[in-house]
Amino acid sequence: MKIGVISDTHGSLYFFEMAMSYLKDCDKIIHAGDILYHGPRNDIPGGYNPKELAEKINALDNIVFAKGNCDSDVDQMVINHPIQSPYTVLDADNLNILITHGYTKSKEDMIEEAKKFKADILIYGHTHKKELTKYDSLIVLNPGSTSIPKDGSRSVAIIYSGKIVLIDIENNGSILSELYIK
């Protein structure tokens, strides 16, 4: 199974489509929140078109969402998939994956919660900064932001063949980081 991971699209149809060009053959897509709205602290991202982005998302049948701090009730009215809060769980490919946006708890608290739920992977967003680390047996993944990165590059992650890779979506899909799961 191939699982794509995306976060913090913030209404950018252009960068969502760029990200999806790398995730198009994924069996499942995880979105770690901040889907349609850019938020009052962020500049409007390039290709900002939340209405058409919602239509593109609604055409997908393999996507799950965690609710971000910029996601509101009106977003759920236009997106035909549950936007779950404070986290969602995905069991896929013999992996227990806990997904949250990560704006209400410290990273340490999220890690403790993931361990309590016996997660293999904790996925979070919010910071717009990539992370791929291992804490004991728990893998912690933040795919970064597709539209408003705060670490220099727009990115997604892919979980497949026993590993996780972080991919720069603007630099011909170059691999930024890689970690083997077990």
Salt bridges, closest charged atoms under 4 A:
ASP8 OD1 - HIS10 NE2 3.29
ASP8 OD1 - HIS101 NE2 3.86
ASP8 OD1 - HIS128 NE2 3.16
GLU17 OE2 - LYS56 NZ 3.13
ASP25 OD2 - LYS2 NZ 3.18
ASP34 OD2 - HIS10 NE2 3.41
ASP34 OD2 - HIS101 NE2 3.10
GLU113 OE2 - LYS105 NZ 2.93
GLU131 OE2 - LYS107 NZ 3.05
ASP136 OD2 - LYS115 NZ 2.80
ASP151 OD1 - LYS130 NZ 2.74
GLU170 OE1 - ARG154 NH1 3.06
GLU178 OE2 - LYS163 NZ 3.31
